Structure formats: structure tokens, C-alpha cells
Amino acid sequence: MKNLSRLDVIRFLGFSILLILPLTSGAQQLPPIAEQMAKTYGLDSFGKVDAIRFTWGIEGVFSRSWEWQPKTDTVTYQSKDKNGKPVKVTYQRGQLDSQSDDVKKMDPDFINDQYWLLLPLHVAWDGATVTDNGTHDTPLAKTPAELIVVKYAAAGYSPGDTWDIYVGADKRIVEMTYHRAVPLKGAPNLVNATWTGYKKAGPLLISTDHPGVADGQPFRILITDVAVKLHGSKHWINAQ
């Protein structure tokens, strides 16, 4: 994995329209296959979730842990600094302007990692243009799947980015391709990843294993220690 060591300072995934809270869930008219996919991953039950925690990492490179409380948009970050010293920071995303520069730099990492965790729900939440492009072979496995194309507006951190989402008969994502619209030096501009290692965390379906290729270089993203806390409960439900 030494060829991917540069990825600890870049973000695989871009985004354009970012919601502070998923309040517009269900507001847009989605193609039936996209709506079915989002519901398979727990769209209708997301309102029951008070908190989500998970660790996102690139195998052999680094990892970082997050806890997110969607209703207040409160984020807690845990990792280690360059000297190996533990770091823990809690902040509210709605108050980023008053946060330190370190926190402002940290928040895009949270969005990147949370997007890998909840991509199917963002298809319903974000207001991007979503189209059903029919059946196509997946880029990596070369197997037929329904292709959903998600294109973001020409604004934000990475304007005009496009996601090709390949959905199987069970309405689960099997592969994904990310196209960066505006090339970014030092960051992958084309990412293909498989979606495997499925687990349930309460009402949410999570893909925890993403081997793939970024600009021709192999990588593997792992999402571990996933758990949710539901409304009215003090207990975490671990993904299994």
C-alpha cells in the first residue's frame, strides 16, 4: 500500500451540495430504483437515529474515528497526531465559522468519511440530479447492474462531481465510480470501488469494505466499529 501513502492528506470523495441536517429527505422526486436503494439502507428509519459512531481508514495507511449526532449536527473526532499523541475534538458543524482553523480543516474529512458511510442516503438527501441509466456492466467485476448517476451542482468544494452507483437486484450497491469534475492536484480524479462487507447497525445497512482502484492505484477502505444509538436509548447497537 506504499503507493497510496499520499492519501492520508487528501480526500477521495468530493461533494457539492452539503446539508447540515438531512431535513429534505424524500423531498425530491427520485427514480424508483434510487428510492428503493435508499430505503434498503434505512432512509425511512434514519429519524430514529440519535448518534452514529464509526472508524474510517485506508488499509495500511491510517484511520480516524467519528461520532455524529445528526439532530444537533455535533461531531466528535478521534485520531492521533503526527507524533502518535491521541487527539479528541468535539464541535458543532453549524458553528464552524467560530471554530479554530484545525477544526475547519477537519470538517471536510468528516464529510468525506461520512459520505462513504451513508452514500445511499445522500442520494436522497442532497438534492443532486439523480437519473436511472438502465442496466450496465460494472467497471471492476464486469457484471450487470442497474446504473444510477448522481451529479452535483457546479458549486461547493468540488463542483460538478458525478457518482455512478451500480445497484444489484437486492437494491444494494455493488460498485461505485467517482468522477471528479474539476481536477485536483495530489488527489484521485477517478475512483472505482466495490461495496462489500455488509452489516446492519440498528435500522441502517452499512457496507464496511471497499477495495478498489484510484487513478490506477489499488486501495482498500475499511469502515469499522460501526454502532448507532436510537432515540430514547442510552445503549449503542453494534453493527453485525
MIDOSE-1310 file (N, C-alpha, C; in nm, 2 decimals, decimal comma, always signed):
residues 240
mknl	+0,08/-0,12/+0,00/+0,00/+0,00/+0,00/+0,09/+0,13/+0,00; +0,22/+0,11/-0,01/+0,30/+0,23/+0,00/+0,27/+0,34/-0,11; +0,22/+0,29/-0,23/+0,18/+0,38/-0,33/+0,07/+0,48/-0,30; +0,00/+0,44/-0,19/-0,12/+0,52/-0,15/-0,09/+0,61/-0,03
srld	+0,03/+0,61/+0,01/+0,06/+0,69/+0,14/+0,02/+0,84/+0,12; +0,02/+0,89/+0,00/-0,02/+1,03/-0,02/-0,17/+1,05/+0,02; -0,25/+0,94/+0,03/-0,39/+0,96/+0,05/-0,43/+1,00/+0,19; -0,33/+1,00/+0,28/-0,36/+1,04/+0,42/-0,38/+1,19/+0,43
virf	-0,35/+1,27/+0,32/-0,37/+1,41/+0,33/-0,46/+1,46/+0,22; -0,53/+1,37/+0,15/-0,63/+1,41/+0,05/-0,76/+1,34/+0,08; -0,86/+1,38/+0,01/-1,00/+1,32/+0,03/-1,04/+1,25/-0,09; -1,08/+1,13/-0,08/-1,12/+1,05/-0,20/-1,24/+1,12/-0,27
lgfs	-1,33/+1,16/-0,19/-1,46/+1,19/-0,24/-1,49/+1,34/-0,23; -1,54/+1,40/-0,34/-1,58/+1,54/-0,34/-1,73/+1,54/-0,32; -1,78/+1,67/-0,30/-1,92/+1,69/-0,28/-1,95/+1,83/-0,32; -2,07/+1,86/-0,35/-2,11/+2,00/-0,39/-2,22/+2,06/-0,31
illi	-2,33/+1,98/-0,29/-2,44/+2,03/-0,20/-2,43/+1,96/-0,07; -2,41/+2,03/+0,03/-2,39/+1,96/+0,16/-2,50/+2,01/+0,26; -2,58/+1,92/+0,31/-2,68/+1,95/+0,40/-2,63/+1,94/+0,55; -2,66/+2,04/+0,63/-2,62/+2,04/+0,77/-2,70/+1,93/+0,84
lplt	-2,83/+1,92/+0,80/-2,91/+1,81/+0,85/-2,99/+1,75/+0,74; -3,02/+1,62/+0,74/-3,09/+1,56/+0,63/-3,24/+1,59/+0,64; -3,28/+1,72/+0,64/-3,42/+1,76/+0,66/-3,50/+1,75/+0,53; -3,43/+1,74/+0,41/-3,51/+1,73/+0,29/-3,53/+1,59/+0,24
sgaq	-3,50/+1,49/+0,33/-3,51/+1,35/+0,29/-3,65/+1,33/+0,23; -3,66/+1,27/+0,11/-3,78/+1,24/+0,05/-3,85/+1,36/-0,02; -3,79/+1,48/-0,02/-3,85/+1,60/-0,08/-3,83/+1,60/-0,23; -3,73/+1,54/-0,28/-3,71/+1,54/-0,43/-3,77/+1,41/-0,49
qlpp	-3,80/+1,42/-0,62/-3,85/+1,31/-0,69/-3,74/+1,22/-0,74; -3,72/+1,11/-0,68/-3,61/+1,02/-0,72/-3,66/+0,91/-0,82; -3,58/+0,86/-0,91/-3,61/+0,75/-0,99/-3,65/+0,63/-0,89; -3,74/+0,55/-0,93/-3,78/+0,44/-0,84/-3,67/+0,35/-0,79
iaeq	-3,57/+0,32/-0,87/-3,46/+0,24/-0,83/-3,37/+0,31/-0,72; -3,36/+0,44/-0,74/-3,28/+0,52/-0,64/-3,36/+0,53/-0,50; -3,49/+0,54/-0,51/-3,56/+0,55/-0,39/-3,56/+0,41/-0,32; -3,58/+0,30/-0,39/-3,57/+0,17/-0,34/-3,44/+0,14/-0,27
makt	-3,33/+0,19/-0,34/-3,20/+0,17/-0,28/-3,18/+0,24/-0,15; -3,22/+0,37/-0,15/-3,21/+0,45/-0,02/-3,29/+0,39/+0,09; -3,41/+0,34/+0,06/-3,49/+0,27/+0,16/-3,43/+0,14/+0,21; -3,36/+0,07/+0,12/-3,29/-0,05/+0,16/-3,18/-0,02/+0,27
ygld	-3,12/+0,09/+0,26/-3,02/+0,13/+0,35/-3,07/+0,20/+0,48; -3,20/+0,22/+0,49/-3,26/+0,27/+0,61/-3,31/+0,41/+0,61; -3,33/+0,46/+0,49/-3,38/+0,60/+0,48/-3,50/+0,63/+0,56; -3,60/+0,55/+0,56/-3,73/+0,58/+0,63/-3,71/+0,57/+0,79
sfgk	-3,60/+0,51/+0,83/-3,58/+0,50/+0,98/-3,47/+0,59/+1,03; -3,41/+0,67/+0,94/-3,30/+0,75/+0,99/-3,34/+0,85/+1,10; -3,46/+0,89/+1,10/-3,51/+0,98/+1,21/-3,50/+0,93/+1,35; -3,49/+0,79/+1,36/-3,48/+0,73/+1,49/-3,34/+0,73/+1,54
vdai	-3,24/+0,77/+1,46/-3,10/+0,76/+1,50/-3,06/+0,89/+1,57; -3,02/+0,88/+1,69/-2,97/+0,99/+1,77/-2,82/+1,01/+1,75; -2,74/+0,90/+1,73/-2,60/+0,91/+1,71/-2,54/+0,79/+1,63; -2,44/+0,82/+1,56/-2,37/+0,71/+1,48/-2,22/+0,73/+1,52
rftw	-2,15/+0,62/+1,54/-2,01/+0,62/+1,55/-1,94/+0,52/+1,46; -1,82/+0,55/+1,41/-1,76/+0,46/+1,32/-1,61/+0,50/+1,30; -1,53/+0,41/+1,25/-1,39/+0,44/+1,22/-1,37/+0,42/+1,08; -1,31/+0,52/+1,01/-1,29/+0,51/+0,86/-1,14/+0,51/+0,84
gieg	-1,09/+0,42/+0,76/-0,95/+0,41/+0,73/-0,91/+0,35/+0,60; -0,79/+0,38/+0,55/-0,73/+0,32/+0,44/-0,63/+0,22/+0,48; -0,66/+0,09/+0,44/-0,58/-0,02/+0,49/-0,43/+0,01/+0,48; -0,35/-0,01/+0,58/-0,21/+0,01/+0,58/-0,16/+0,15/+0,58
vfsr	-0,25/+0,25/+0,59/-0,21/+0,39/+0,58/-0,25/+0,46/+0,71; -0,38/+0,48/+0,74/-0,42/+0,55/+0,86/-0,57/+0,52/+0,89; -0,62/+0,57/+1,00/-0,76/+0,56/+1,03/-0,80/+0,67/+1,13; -0,93/+0,71/+1,13/-0,98/+0,81/+1,22/-1,12/+0,77/+1,26
swew	-1,16/+0,81/+1,38/-1,29/+0,77/+1,43/-1,38/+0,90/+1,45; -1,51/+0,87/+1,43/-1,61/+0,98/+1,44/-1,73/+0,94/+1,52; -1,79/+1,03/+1,59/-1,93/+1,02/+1,64/-2,01/+1,14/+1,59; -2,12/+1,11/+1,53/-2,21/+1,21/+1,48/-2,35/+1,20/+1,54
qpkt	-2,39/+1,32/+1,59/-2,53/+1,33/+1,64/-2,61/+1,41/+1,53; -2,69/+1,35/+1,44/-2,75/+1,42/+1,33/-2,84/+1,53/+1,37; -2,92/+1,51/+1,48/-3,02/+1,61/+1,51/-2,96/+1,74/+1,56; -2,84/+1,74/+1,61/-2,77/+1,87/+1,65/-2,65/+1,89/+1,56
dtvt	-2,62/+1,80/+1,47/-2,50/+1,81/+1,39/-2,38/+1,83/+1,47; -2,37/+1,76/+1,58/-2,25/+1,76/+1,66/-2,15/+1,64/+1,62; -2,03/+1,68/+1,61/-1,93/+1,58/+1,56/-1,82/+1,57/+1,66; -1,78/+1,44/+1,69/-1,66/+1,42/+1,78/-1,56/+1,34/+1,69
yqsk	-1,44/+1,39/+1,69/-1,33/+1,33/+1,61/-1,22/+1,27/+1,71; -1,17/+1,15/+1,67/-1,07/+1,09/+1,75/-0,96/+1,03/+1,65; -0,84/+1,06/+1,68/-0,73/+1,00/+1,60/-0,60/+1,03/+1,67; -0,49/+1,02/+1,60/-0,36/+1,05/+1,66/-0,29/+1,16/+1,57
dkng	-0,21/+1,25/+1,64/-0,14/+1,35/+1,56/-0,01/+1,28/+1,51; +0,07/+1,36/+1,44/+0,19/+1,31/+1,37/+0,29/+1,25/+1,47; +0,28/+1,28/+1,60/+0,37/+1,23/+1,70/+0,31/+1,11/+1,77; +0,19/+1,07/+1,72/+0,13/+0,95/+1,79/+0,05/+0,98/+1,91
kpvk	+0,03/+1,11/+1,94/-0,05/+1,15/+2,06/-0,20/+1,15/+2,03; -0,28/+1,09/+2,12/-0,42/+1,09/+2,09/-0,48/+1,23/+2,08; -0,57/+1,25/+1,99/-0,64/+1,38/+1,97/-0,79/+1,35/+1,97; -0,87/+1,43/+2,05/-1,01/+1,42/+2,05/-1,07/+1,56/+2,05
vtyq	-1,16/+1,59/+1,95/-1,22/+1,72/+1,94/-1,37/+1,70/+1,91; -1,45/+1,78/+1,98/-1,59/+1,79/+1,96/-1,64/+1,93/+1,91; -1,72/+1,93/+1,81/-1,76/+2,06/+1,76/-1,90/+2,05/+1,69; -1,97/+2,16/+1,67/-2,09/+2,16/+1,60/-2,07/+2,22/+1,46
rgql	-2,12/+2,15/+1,36/-2,09/+2,19/+1,23/-2,16/+2,32/+1,19; -2,27/+2,36/+1,26/-2,34/+2,48/+1,24/-2,26/+2,60/+1,29; -2,15/+2,58/+1,36/-2,08/+2,69/+1,42/-1,93/+2,69/+1,38; -1,91/+2,64/+1,26/-1,77/+2,62/+1,20/-1,70/+2,76/+1,20
dsqs	-1,77/+2,86/+1,17/-1,71/+2,99/+1,15/-1,64/+3,04/+1,28; -1,68/+2,99/+1,39/-1,62/+3,03/+1,52/-1,52/+2,93/+1,57; -1,50/+2,83/+1,49/-1,40/+2,72/+1,53/-1,26/+2,76/+1,49; -1,16/+2,68/+1,54/-1,02/+2,70/+1,50/-1,00/+2,66/+1,36
ddvk	-0,89/+2,70/+1,30/-0,85/+2,66/+1,17/-0,83/+2,50/+1,16; -0,79/+2,44/+1,27/-0,77/+2,30/+1,27/-0,90/+2,23/+1,26; -1,01/+2,28/+1,33/-1,14/+2,22/+1,32/-1,20/+2,24/+1,18; -1,17/+2,36/+1,12/-1,23/+2,39/+0,99/-1,16/+2,29/+0,88
kmdp	-1,04/+2,26/+0,90/-0,97/+2,16/+0,81/-1,02/+2,02/+0,84; -1,06/+1,99/+0,96/-1,11/+1,86/+1,00/-1,24/+1,83/+0,94; -1,33/+1,93/+0,93/-1,47/+1,90/+0,89/-1,48/+1,84/+0,75; -1,40/+1,88/+0,65/-1,41/+1,81/+0,52/-1,38/+1,66/+0,53
dfin	-1,29/+1,63/+0,62/-1,25/+1,48/+0,64/-1,38/+1,41/+0,70; -1,45/+1,48/+0,79/-1,57/+1,41/+0,84/-1,67/+1,39/+0,73; -1,69/+1,49/+0,64/-1,79/+1,48/+0,53/-1,75/+1,36/+0,44; -1,62/+1,36/+0,41/-1,57/+1,25/+0,32/-1,60/+1,12/+0,38
dqyw	-1,56/+1,10/+0,51/-1,58/+0,97/+0,57/-1,73/+0,93/+0,59; -1,81/+1,03/+0,63/-1,95/+1,01/+0,65/-2,02/+0,98/+0,51; -1,96/+1,03/+0,41/-2,02/+1,01/+0,27/-2,00/+0,86/+0,23; -1,88/+0,81/+0,26/-1,86/+0,67/+0,24/-1,96/+0,58/+0,32
lllp	-1,98/+0,63/+0,44/-2,07/+0,55/+0,53/-2,22/+0,55/+0,48; -2,26/+0,67/+0,44/-2,41/+0,69/+0,41/-2,44/+0,74/+0,27; -2,35/+0,70/+0,17/-2,38/+0,74/+0,04/-2,52/+0,72/-0,01; -2,58/+0,60/+0,01/-2,71/+0,58/-0,04/-2,82/+0,67/+0,01
lhva	-2,80/+0,72/+0,13/-2,89/+0,82/+0,19/-2,87/+0,96/+0,13; -2,74/+0,99/+0,11/-2,71/+1,12/+0,05/-2,78/+1,13/-0,09; -2,79/+1,02/-0,16/-2,86/+1,03/-0,29/-3,00/+1,09/-0,27; -3,06/+1,05/-0,16/-3,20/+1,10/-0,14/-3,20/+1,24/-0,07
wdga	-3,09/+1,27/+0,01/-3,09/+1,39/+0,09/-3,05/+1,52/+0,01; -2,95/+1,50/-0,08/-2,87/+1,62/-0,11/-2,92/+1,71/-0,22; -3,02/+1,66/-0,29/-3,08/+1,75/-0,40/-3,00/+1,75/-0,53; -2,91/+1,65/-0,54/-2,83/+1,64/-0,67/-2,93/+1,58/-0,78
tvtd	-2,88/+1,59/-0,90/-2,96/+1,54/-1,01/-2,94/+1,38/-1,02; -3,04/+1,31/-1,01/-3,03/+1,16/-1,00/-3,11/+1,10/-1,12; -3,04/+1,02/-1,19/-3,10/+0,95/-1,31/-3,08/+0,80/-1,31; -3,18/+0,73/-1,36/-3,17/+0,59/-1,38/-3,12/+0,56/-1,53
ngth	-3,00/+0,51/-1,54/-2,94/+0,49/-1,67/-2,95/+0,35/-1,72; -3,04/+0,27/-1,66/-3,06/+0,13/-1,71/-2,95/+0,04/-1,67; -2,94/-0,08/-1,73/-2,85/-0,18/-1,69/-2,72/-0,17/-1,77; -2,61/-0,17/-1,69/-2,47/-0,17/-1,75/-2,38/-0,26/-1,67
dtpl	-2,27/-0,30/-1,73/-2,17/-0,38/-1,66/-2,10/-0,30/-1,56; -2,07/-0,35/-1,45/-1,99/-0,28/-1,35/-1,84/-0,27/-1,40; -1,77/-0,16/-1,36/-1,63/-0,14/-1,41/-1,53/-0,24/-1,37; -1,55/-0,29/-1,24/-1,45/-0,38/-1,19/-1,48/-0,53/-1,21
aktp	-1,60/-0,57/-1,17/-1,64/-0,71/-1,18/-1,69/-0,75/-1,31; -1,73/-0,65/-1,39/-1,79/-0,67/-1,52/-1,92/-0,75/-1,52; -2,00/-0,73/-1,42/-2,13/-0,79/-1,40/-2,24/-0,69/-1,42; -2,36/-0,74/-1,47/-2,47/-0,64/-1,50/-2,53/-0,59/-1,37
aeli	-2,56/-0,46/-1,37/-2,63/-0,40/-1,25/-2,70/-0,27/-1,30; -2,79/-0,22/-1,22/-2,87/-0,10/-1,26/-2,78/+0,02/-1,23; -2,76/+0,11/-1,32/-2,67/+0,22/-1,30/-2,75/+0,35/-1,27; -2,73/+0,40/-1,15/-2,78/+0,53/-1,10/-2,67/+0,63/-1,11
vvky	-2,70/+0,74/-1,18/-2,60/+0,85/-1,20/-2,64/+0,97/-1,11; -2,55/+1,01/-1,02/-2,58/+1,12/-0,93/-2,48/+1,24/-0,96; -2,53/+1,35/-1,01/-2,45/+1,46/-1,05/-2,48/+1,58/-0,96; -2,37/+1,64/-0,90/-2,39/+1,75/-0,81/-2,38/+1,88/-0,89
aaag	-2,43/+1,99/-0,83/-2,43/+2,12/-0,90/-2,28/+2,18/-0,91; -2,27/+2,27/-1,00/-2,14/+2,33/-1,02/-2,11/+2,44/-0,91; -2,10/+2,39/-0,79/-2,07/+2,48/-0,67/-2,01/+2,40/-0,56; -1,95/+2,46/-0,46/-1,91/+2,39/-0,34/-1,76/+2,35/-0,35
yspg	-1,72/+2,25/-0,27/-1,58/+2,21/-0,25/-1,53/+2,15/-0,38; -1,61/+2,07/-0,45/-1,57/+2,00/-0,57/-1,68/+2,00/-0,67; -1,70/+2,11/-0,75/-1,82/+2,14/-0,83/-1,83/+2,04/-0,94; -1,96/+2,00/-0,96/-1,99/+1,92/-1,08/-1,95/+1,77/-1,07
dtwd	-1,92/+1,72/-0,95/-1,88/+1,58/-0,94/-1,99/+1,49/-0,97; -1,95/+1,37/-1,02/-2,05/+1,27/-1,06/-2,02/+1,14/-1,00; -2,13/+1,07/-0,95/-2,12/+0,94/-0,89/-2,20/+0,84/-0,98; -2,13/+0,74/-1,02/-2,20/+0,63/-1,09/-2,22/+0,51/-0,99
iyvg	-2,34/+0,48/-0,95/-2,37/+0,39/-0,85/-2,44/+0,27/-0,91; -2,38/+0,15/-0,90/-2,43/+0,03/-0,96/-2,50/-0,06/-0,85; -2,63/-0,08/-0,88/-2,72/-0,14/-0,78/-2,76/-0,28/-0,83; -2,75/-0,38/-0,74/-2,79/-0,52/-0,77/-2,93/-0,54/-0,75
adkr	-2,98/-0,66/-0,78/-3,12/-0,70/-0,78/-3,18/-0,68/-0,64; -3,09/-0,69/-0,53/-3,14/-0,68/-0,39/-3,14/-0,53/-0,35; -3,12/-0,44/-0,44/-3,12/-0,29/-0,42/-3,00/-0,25/-0,33; -2,90/-0,33/-0,33/-2,77/-0,29/-0,26/-2,67/-0,25/-0,36
ivem	-2,59/-0,15/-0,32/-2,48/-0,11/-0,41/-2,37/-0,22/-0,42; -2,33/-0,25/-0,54/-2,22/-0,35/-0,56/-2,09/-0,28/-0,60; -2,10/-0,17/-0,68/-1,98/-0,09/-0,71/-2,02/+0,05/-0,73; -1,92/+0,14/-0,72/-1,93/+0,28/-0,74/-1,81/+0,34/-0,81
tyhr	-1,84/+0,44/-0,90/-1,74/+0,51/-0,96/-1,75/+0,66/-0,93; -1,65/+0,72/-0,89/-1,65/+0,87/-0,86/-1,57/+0,94/-0,97; -1,63/+1,04/-1,03/-1,56/+1,12/-1,13/-1,55/+1,27/-1,08; -1,42/+1,31/-1,06/-1,40/+1,45/-1,01/-1,41/+1,54/-1,13
avpl	-1,50/+1,64/-1,13/-1,53/+1,73/-1,24/-1,41/+1,82/-1,26; -1,36/+1,88/-1,15/-1,25/+1,97/-1,16/-1,13/+1,91/-1,11; -1,03/+1,87/-1,19/-0,91/+1,80/-1,15/-0,84/+1,87/-1,03; -0,80/+1,79/-0,93/-0,73/+1,84/-0,81/-0,60/+1,78/-0,80
kgap	-0,49/+1,86/-0,80/-0,36/+1,81/-0,79/-0,34/+1,74/-0,66; -0,28/+1,62/-0,67/-0,25/+1,54/-0,55/-0,36/+1,46/-0,50; -0,48/+1,46/-0,57/-0,59/+1,38/-0,53/-0,65/+1,30/-0,64; -0,70/+1,18/-0,61/-0,75/+1,10/-0,72/-0,87/+1,16/-0,79
nlvn	-0,87/+1,15/-0,92/-0,98/+1,21/-1,00/-1,08/+1,11/-1,06; -1,04/+0,98/-1,05/-1,13/+0,87/-1,09/-1,11/+0,76/-0,99; -1,22/+0,72/-0,92/-1,22/+0,62/-0,82/-1,32/+0,51/-0,85; -1,28/+0,39/-0,85/-1,37/+0,28/-0,86/-1,36/+0,19/-0,74
atwt	-1,47/+0,16/-0,68/-1,47/+0,08/-0,55/-1,59/-0,01/-0,55; -1,56/-0,13/-0,49/-1,67/-0,23/-0,46/-1,73/-0,20/-0,33; -1,85/-0,25/-0,31/-1,92/-0,23/-0,18/-1,95/-0,37/-0,13; -1,88/-0,41/-0,03/-1,90/-0,54/+0,03/-1,90/-0,53/+0,19
gykk	-1,89/-0,65/+0,25/-1,89/-0,65/+0,40/-2,01/-0,59/+0,46; -2,13/-0,62/+0,41/-2,25/-0,56/+0,46/-2,28/-0,60/+0,60; -2,32/-0,50/+0,69/-2,37/-0,53/+0,82/-2,49/-0,44/+0,85; -2,57/-0,48/+0,95/-2,68/-0,40/+1,00/-2,64/-0,33/+1,13
agpl	-2,66/-0,20/+1,14/-2,64/-0,13/+1,27/-2,78/-0,07/+1,30; -2,86/-0,13/+1,39/-2,99/-0,09/+1,41/-3,07/-0,10/+1,28; -3,14/+0,02/+1,24/-3,21/+0,02/+1,11/-3,13/+0,04/+0,99; -3,00/+0,07/+1,01/-2,92/+0,11/+0,89/-2,84/-0,01/+0,84
list	-2,83/-0,01/+0,71/-2,75/-0,11/+0,64/-2,62/-0,04/+0,59; -2,50/-0,10/+0,63/-2,37/-0,03/+0,61/-2,28/-0,13/+0,53; -2,22/-0,08/+0,43/-2,11/-0,15/+0,36/-1,98/-0,11/+0,43; -1,90/-0,21/+0,48/-1,79/-0,18/+0,56/-1,65/-0,21/+0,49
dhpg	-1,66/-0,26/+0,37/-1,53/-0,30/+0,30/-1,54/-0,25/+0,16; -1,44/-0,16/+0,12/-1,44/-0,10/-0,01/-1,30/-0,12/-0,08; -1,27/-0,23/-0,13/-1,15/-0,24/-0,22/-1,17/-0,18/-0,35; -1,07/-0,12/-0,41/-1,09/-0,06/-0,54/-0,96/+0,00/-0,60
vadg	-0,98/+0,09/-0,69/-0,87/+0,15/-0,77/-0,89/+0,30/-0,78; -0,79/+0,38/-0,74/-0,79/+0,52/-0,75/-0,68/+0,57/-0,85; -0,72/+0,62/-0,96/-0,63/+0,66/-1,07/-0,52/+0,55/-1,09; -0,57/+0,43/-1,10/-0,49/+0,32/-1,14/-0,41/+0,25/-1,02
qpfr	-0,42/+0,31/-0,90/-0,36/+0,25/-0,78/-0,46/+0,18/-0,69; -0,43/+0,06/-0,65/-0,52/-0,02/-0,56/-0,53/+0,04/-0,42; -0,64/+0,03/-0,36/-0,66/+0,08/-0,23/-0,77/-0,01/-0,16; -0,78/+0,00/-0,03/-0,89/-0,06/+0,04/-0,93/+0,02/+0,15
ilit	-1,06/+0,07/+0,15/-1,11/+0,15/+0,26/-1,19/+0,05/+0,35; -1,17/+0,06/+0,48/-1,24/-0,02/+0,58/-1,32/+0,07/+0,67; -1,44/+0,04/+0,70/-1,52/+0,11/+0,80/-1,55/+0,02/+0,91; -1,50/+0,04/+1,03/-1,51/-0,05/+1,14/-1,57/+0,02/+1,26
dvav	-1,60/-0,06/+1,36/-1,65/-0,01/+1,49/-1,78/+0,07/+1,47; -1,86/+0,03/+1,37/-1,99/+0,10/+1,35/-2,09/+0,07/+1,45; -2,16/+0,17/+1,50/-2,27/+0,15/+1,60/-2,36/+0,27/+1,59; -2,49/+0,25/+1,63/-2,58/+0,35/+1,64/-2,65/+0,36/+1,77
klhg	-2,70/+0,47/+1,81/-2,78/+0,49/+1,93/-2,91/+0,55/+1,89; -3,02/+0,47/+1,92/-3,15/+0,51/+1,88/-3,22/+0,60/+1,98; -3,32/+0,68/+1,93/-3,39/+0,77/+2,02/-3,45/+0,71/+2,14; -3,42/+0,76/+2,25/-3,48/+0,71/+2,38/-3,40/+0,61/+2,44
skhw	-3,28/+0,57/+2,38/-3,20/+0,46/+2,44/-3,06/+0,52/+2,47; -3,00/+0,47/+2,58/-2,86/+0,51/+2,62/-2,76/+0,41/+2,57; -2,81/+0,30/+2,50/-2,72/+0,19/+2,46/-2,68/+0,20/+2,31; -2,56/+0,16/+2,28/-2,51/+0,16/+2,14/-2,55/+0,02/+2,09
inaq	-2,59/+0,02/+1,96/-2,62/-0,11/+1,89/-2,50/-0,13/+1,79; -2,42/-0,23/+1,81/-2,31/-0,25/+1,72/-2,35/-0,32/+1,59; -2,29/-0,28/+1,49/-2,32/-0,34/+1,35/-2,27/-0,48/+1,36; -2,35/-0,57/+1,30/-2,32/-0,71/+1,29/-2,40/-0,78/+1,17
